[in-house]
């Protein structure tokens, strides 16, 4: 399990409204964040998952607002897994399913499980 602390994925509404250049900067920050987490506790060989996997995202939110589970953008987190070598690619040959679950918590964080 991979845990990204103090992070809440942006909403797709925000992503769609942003200019592509600002979106790219934000995406690069998230990829860097994933690499830093993986560097601290590296237990995967490069391209450890070459068979099709399921990615499960548990998104912990500390606010009390209602959230649409399908509105959280996890694309940059998946790209971060590819960039740091956990996944060879994020195409359907390697990733068969992506699921998201929202959990109320006292902190923002994301847990990623690879099955």
C-alpha positions in Angstrom: 0.0 0.0 0.0 1.2 3.5 -0.9 0.1 6.4 1.3 0.3 10.0 0.1 -0.3 12.2 3.2 -1.6 15.8 3.2 -3.1 15.4 -0.3 -6.6 15.5 -1.7 -7.0 14.9 -5.5 -8.5 17.9 -7.3 -12.0 17.7 -8.6 -12.5 17.1 -12.3 -14.5 20.4 -12.4 -11.3 22.2 -11.3 -9.2 20.3 -13.8 -11.5 21.1 -16.7 -11.5 24.8 -15.9 -7.7 25.2 -15.6 -5.5 26.3 -18.5 -3.4 23.4 -19.8 -0.1 25.1 -18.6 -1.3 25.4 -15.0 -2.7 21.9 -15.1 0.7 20.6 -16.3 2.5 22.3 -13.4 0.1 20.8 -10.9 0.4 17.4 -12.5 4.2 17.6 -12.2 3.9 18.4 -8.5 1.8 15.3 -7.9 4.2 13.1 -9.9 7.1 14.4 -7.8 5.1 13.8 -4.6 4.5 10.1 -5.6 8.2 9.7 -6.4 9.2 11.1 -3.0 6.8 8.7 -1.2 8.1 5.7 -3.2 11.8 6.8 -2.7 11.3 6.7 1.1 9.9 3.1 1.2 10.9 1.5 -2.1 9.7 -2.1 -2.1 8.9 -2.5 -5.8 11.4 -3.5 -8.4 11.2 -1.4 -11.5 8.2 -2.4 -13.5 7.2 -4.8 -10.7 3.7 -5.0 -12.1 3.8 -6.1 -15.7 0.6 -8.1 -15.5 -2.8 -6.3 -15.5 -3.5 -4.8 -12.1 -6.4 -3.2 -10.3 -5.7 0.2 -8.6 -7.8 1.0 -5.6 -7.8 4.6 -4.3 -9.0 5.3 -0.8 -9.4 9.1 -0.6 -9.5 10.4 2.9 -11.1 13.8 3.3 -11.3 16.0 6.4 -14.0 18.4 5.2 -17.7 17.8 5.7 -18.9 18.7 2.2 -20.6 16.2 0.0 -18.2 14.8 -2.6 -19.0 12.9 -5.8 -16.7 9.9 -5.8 -16.4 10.1 -9.6 -15.3 13.7 -9.4 -11.8 13.1 -7.9 -9.0 13.1 -10.5 -6.5 10.4 -9.9 -4.7 10.5 -13.3 -1.7 12.3 -12.0 -1.3 9.8 -9.2 -1.3 7.0 -11.7 1.1 8.8 -13.9 3.4 9.2 -10.9 3.3 5.4 -10.4 4.4 5.0 -14.0 7.1 7.7 -13.7 8.7 6.1 -10.7 8.7 2.6 -12.3 6.0 0.8 -10.3 3.9 0.4 -13.4 5.3 0.0 -16.9 2.4 2.0 -18.4 -1.2 3.1 -17.5 -2.8 1.7 -20.6 -5.4 -1.1 -20.5 -2.7 -3.7 -21.0 -1.4 -3.0 -17.5 -4.3 -1.4 -15.6 -7.6 -3.2 -15.9 -9.6 -1.4 -13.3 -9.5 1.8 -11.2 -11.7 2.2 -8.2 -12.2 5.1 -5.8 -13.7 5.3 -2.3 -14.2 8.4 -0.2 -13.6 8.0 3.6 -14.3 10.8 6.1 -11.2 11.4 8.3 -9.3 13.9 10.4 -6.7 14.3 7.6 -6.4 14.5 3.8 -4.6 11.6 2.4 -4.8 9.0 -0.4 -4.0 5.3 0.0 -3.2 3.4 -3.2 -3.5 -0.4 -3.3 -2.2 -2.4 -6.2 -3.8 -5.8 -6.7 
